[in-house]
Structures are given as structure tokens and as C-alpha cells.
């Protein structure tokens, strides 16, 4: 799921992980704050994220 260069949304994450969309949104936000993910769309309301190229080595 995260290996793709496609953006990931809270809905996608919630379905894949079997958690609520709200919890997925919180987790994605925390990963973005840790600079593992980068916002892909939206300035005030981030709708999707992509893997930070600098953090890619942590997961691949």
C-alpha cells in the first residue's frame, strides 16, 4: 500500500488497516509530522499523502 508512489488517503488507510477513517487520519497526520509522509493535496485540509523520498529507505 505505502510502497506505491500513489497518494494514500485516510479512507484507503482505514480500509487496508481495518480501522476508522478518523483514526487513520490521525495516524497519517502523525507520520506527516514525523516527516515520513508529505502532504500531496490541500494546504489547510490535507486530503492525501505520499511517502517522503528522504524517508523511503526506512520502509523499502
N, CA, C and O atoms as a DFTB+ gen file, in Angstrom:
240 C
 N C O
     1  1       0.825      -1.185       0.000
     2  2       0.000       0.000       0.000
     3  2       0.870       1.251       0.000
     4  3       0.674       2.115      -0.854
     5  1       1.814       1.385       0.911
     6  2       2.614       2.603       1.021
     7  2       3.775       2.603       0.036
     8  3       4.376       3.650      -0.203
     9  1       4.100       1.457      -0.535
    10  2       5.228       1.379      -1.462
    11  2       4.940       2.076      -2.780
    12  3       5.855       2.549      -3.454
    13  1       3.685       2.139      -3.142
    14  2       3.328       2.805      -4.390
    15  2       3.612       4.292      -4.284
    16  3       3.580       4.860      -3.192
    17  1       3.885       4.913      -5.401
    18  2       4.071       6.354      -5.418
    19  2       2.732       7.073      -5.414
    20  3       2.682       8.298      -5.308
    21  1       1.655       6.320      -5.529
    22  2       0.326       6.928      -5.470
    23  2       0.116       7.527      -4.095
    24  3       0.731       7.111      -3.113
    25  1      -0.745       8.488      -4.047
    26  2      -1.089       9.101      -2.772
    27  2      -1.967       8.148      -1.967
    28  3      -2.694       7.328      -2.527
    29  1      -1.888       8.270      -0.678
    30  2      -2.740       7.477       0.210
    31  2      -3.673       8.437       0.935
    32  3      -3.259       9.501       1.395
    33  1      -4.911       8.050       1.025
    34  2      -5.912       8.859       1.711
    35  2      -6.292       8.177       3.024
    36  3      -6.052       6.982       3.194
    37  1      -6.879       8.924       3.943
    38  2      -7.342       8.296       5.188
    39  2      -8.329       7.159       4.943
    40  3      -8.324       6.166       5.670
    41  1      -9.164       7.297       3.937
    42  2     -10.115       6.228       3.618
    43  2      -9.390       4.972       3.159
    44  3      -9.719       3.868       3.593
    45  1      -8.398       5.138       2.279
    46  2      -7.601       3.990       1.826
    47  2      -6.923       3.299       3.009
    48  3      -6.949       2.074       3.122
    49  1      -6.320       4.092       3.879
    50  2      -5.619       3.538       5.036
    51  2      -6.588       2.822       5.967
    52  3      -6.269       1.752       6.485
    53  1      -7.767       3.398       6.186
    54  2      -8.730       2.780       7.098
    55  2      -9.209       1.436       6.577
    56  3      -9.392       0.495       7.349
    57  1      -9.411       1.344       5.271
    58  2      -9.849       0.078       4.675
    59  2      -8.747      -0.967       4.772
    60  3      -9.006      -2.106       5.163
    61  1      -7.525      -0.593       4.422
    62  2      -6.407      -1.532       4.447
    63  2      -6.075      -2.001       5.860
    64  3      -5.726      -3.164       6.062
    65  1      -6.181      -1.107       6.836
    66  2      -5.786      -1.434       8.206
    67  2      -6.948      -1.897       9.082
    68  3      -6.734      -2.392      10.189
    69  1      -8.164      -1.740       8.595
    70  2      -9.329      -2.160       9.364
    71  2      -9.582      -1.273      10.573
    72  3      -9.987      -1.755      11.631
    73  1      -9.345       0.021      10.414
    74  2      -9.565       0.988      11.493
    75  2     -10.511       2.064      10.984
    76  3     -10.836       2.103       9.797
    77  1     -10.949       2.929      11.874
    78  2     -11.849       4.005      11.458
    79  2     -11.092       5.038      10.638
    80  3      -9.875       5.176      10.766
    81  1     -11.814       5.755       9.801
    82  2     -11.205       6.801       8.981
    83  2     -10.628       7.904       9.862
    84  3      -9.604       8.500       9.529
    85  1     -11.276       8.169      10.967
    86  2     -10.788       9.198      11.901
    87  2      -9.427       8.801      12.484
    88  3      -8.511       9.621      12.551
    89  1      -9.305       7.555      12.899
    90  2      -8.033       7.077      13.456
    91  2      -6.946       7.059      12.378
    92  3      -5.794       7.403      12.645
    93  1      -7.314       6.660      11.176
    94  2      -6.363       6.656      10.061
    95  2      -5.878       8.077       9.776
    96  3      -4.692       8.290       9.525
    97  1      -6.787       9.042       9.815
    98  2      -6.422      10.436       9.593
    99  2      -5.423      10.902      10.648
   100  3      -4.456      11.593      10.329
   101  1      -5.653      10.527      11.890
   102  2      -4.740      10.887      12.979
   103  2      -3.367      10.255      12.769
   104  3      -2.342      10.915      12.943
   105  1      -3.348       8.986      12.399
   106  2      -2.075       8.290      12.185
   107  2      -1.301       8.893      11.013
   108  3      -0.088       9.079      11.107
   109  1      -1.986       9.198       9.916
   110  2      -1.326       9.796       8.757
   111  2      -0.781      11.179       9.101
   112  3       0.305      11.555       8.662
   113  1      -1.544      11.928       9.889
   114  2      -1.081      13.251      10.318
   115  2       0.186      13.126      11.172
   116  3       1.123      13.907      11.008
   117  1       0.214      12.166      12.062
   118  2       1.402      11.953      12.904
   119  2       2.618      11.560      12.065
   120  3       3.730      12.014      12.335
   121  1       2.412      10.719      11.049
   122  2       3.511      10.347      10.165
   123  2       4.001      11.554       9.362
   124  3       5.191      11.672       9.069
   125  1       3.088      12.434       9.015
   126  2       3.482      13.663       8.318
   127  2       4.267      14.578       9.247
   128  3       5.235      15.207       8.821
   129  1       3.866      14.659      10.506
   130  2       4.584      15.486      11.478
   131  2       5.981      14.926      11.744
   132  3       6.900      15.677      12.072
   133  1       6.141      13.612      11.604
   134  2       7.451      12.966      11.770
   135  2       8.267      13.022      10.484
   136  3       9.377      12.494      10.425
   137  1       7.714      13.666       9.453
   138  2       8.384      13.859       8.170
   139  2       8.595      12.547       7.406
   140  3       9.500      12.444       6.579
   141  1       7.763      11.560       7.686
   142  2       7.802      10.295       6.956
   143  2       6.898      10.388       5.731
   144  3       7.216       9.853       4.669
   145  1       5.773      11.071       5.891
   146  2       4.860      11.327       4.786
   147  2       4.855      12.819       4.489
   148  3       5.162      13.643       5.350
   149  1       4.502      13.147       3.256
   150  2       4.368      14.539       2.841
   151  2       2.945      14.763       2.342
   152  3       2.389      13.898       1.666
   153  1       2.351      15.901       2.662
   154  2       1.023      16.204       2.111
   155  2       1.096      16.294       0.594
   156  3       2.011      16.906       0.044
   157  1       0.145      15.692      -0.065
   158  2       0.126      15.752      -1.530
   159  2      -0.913      16.736      -2.030
   160  3      -0.703      17.416      -3.034
   161  1      -2.016      16.812      -1.339
   162  2      -3.064      17.722      -1.782
   163  2      -3.620      18.473      -0.584
   164  3      -3.712      17.941       0.523
   165  1      -3.980      19.697      -0.829
   166  2      -4.579      20.512       0.214
   167  2      -3.546      21.257       1.026
   168  3      -2.475      20.730       1.327
   169  1      -3.874      22.483       1.378
   170  2      -2.995      23.285       2.224
   171  2      -3.502      23.301       3.659
   172  3      -2.772      22.972       4.594
   173  1      -4.745      23.681       3.817
   174  2      -5.326      23.720       5.161
   175  2      -5.884      22.356       5.551
   176  3      -5.738      21.914       6.690
   177  1      -6.520      21.703       4.592
   178  2      -7.077      20.365       4.814
   179  2      -6.339      19.395       3.901
   180  3      -6.591      19.343       2.697
   181  1      -5.455      18.653       4.468
   182  2      -4.690      17.682       3.675
   183  2      -5.585      16.482       3.393
   184  3      -6.136      15.877       4.313
   185  1      -5.724      16.148       2.129
   186  2      -6.611      15.056       1.724
   187  2      -5.863      13.778       1.375
   188  3      -6.435      12.689       1.422
   189  1      -4.585      13.905       1.024
   190  2      -3.798      12.723       0.691
   191  2      -2.325      12.977       0.997
   192  3      -1.873      14.117       1.111
   193  1      -1.597      11.873       1.124
   194  2      -0.181      11.924       1.484
   195  2       0.617      11.042       0.549
   196  3       0.085      10.107      -0.050
   197  1       1.906      11.350       0.427
   198  2       2.846      10.498      -0.305
   199  2       4.044      10.250       0.604
   200  3       4.303      11.009       1.538
   201  1       4.761       9.184       0.316
   202  2       5.942       8.848       1.086
   203  2       7.041       9.874       0.814
   204  3       7.316      10.194      -0.342
   205  1       7.661      10.383       1.857
   206  2       8.757      11.331       1.728
   207  2       9.955      10.604       1.111
   208  3      10.388       9.579       1.637
   209  1      10.495      11.120       0.005
   210  2      11.653      10.452      -0.611
   211  2      12.835      10.309       0.349
   212  3      13.606       9.357       0.236
   213  1      12.986      11.230       1.279
   214  2      14.077      11.149       2.256
   215  2      13.855      10.030       3.272
   216  3      14.817       9.514       3.842
   217  1      12.595       9.649       3.504
   218  2      12.288       8.609       4.467
   219  2      12.010       7.265       3.833
   220  3      11.678       6.301       4.523
   221  1      12.144       7.199       2.527
   222  2      11.814       5.976       1.802
   223  2      12.672       4.796       2.249
   224  3      12.184       3.667       2.303
   225  1      13.931       5.036       2.566
   226  2      14.838       3.953       2.960
   227  2      14.395       3.266       4.258
   228  3      14.819       2.146       4.546
   229  1      13.550       3.933       5.031
   230  2      13.087       3.335       6.285
   231  2      12.120       2.168       6.043
   232  3      11.971       1.297       6.900
   233  1      11.474       2.151       4.889
   234  2      10.416       1.172       4.657
   235  2      10.669       0.234       3.483
   236  3      10.044      -0.823       3.400
   237  1      11.550       0.588       2.598
   238  2      11.766      -0.258       1.418
   239  2      13.064      -1.012       1.494
   240  3      13.393      -1.768       0.580
